[in-house]
Amino acid sequence: MSTCAVCGKQLDNYAGYCDQCGSIPAERQSLKPSLASTVTVVAALGVIVLIGAVVRSPDFRLPTPAPKQEQPQRPVIPQDDVARAVANCGKPDSDKTAPVNRTGKPTVIRTLMYKQTAVKLRFVPKNLSDSSQQQWVFDSARGLKTDQKLTREQLLKRMSCMK
């Protein structure tokens, strides 16, 4: 039990105010909200209401991003036989390019080796004049161990992906 500091009446321990004079006991004074905290809460609620009113306004629109500029379309380069072989049969175990001298003309041969099927696929360039746009054309298939040329049937038996 405590005593009211104003009128001296005995108060319950949990009394929020004095029944006789209406004053707040000293122990409860710290629970009374200060004027500054009350003003802060009211101001914050006012800002929230104001934002809600602006957002609901028919004139309110979120900024829209600028439209993307269309990228210039790159020319479609047709797939060559090497690209088709890799797309259909998977990445080779080896991909080598080597100069050779065929029929008196120096050229380049590209070889893809697939060890699991024991096949070497040989390709020759289609366009010798412009090396930046090199297109490879299938030349032959050879056995990996024997280096003997494979017939189309032998190749398809080993690598059905070469259809």
Order of alpha helices (4+ residues) and beta strands (2+ residues): beta-beta-alpha-alpha-alpha-beta-beta-beta-beta-alpha
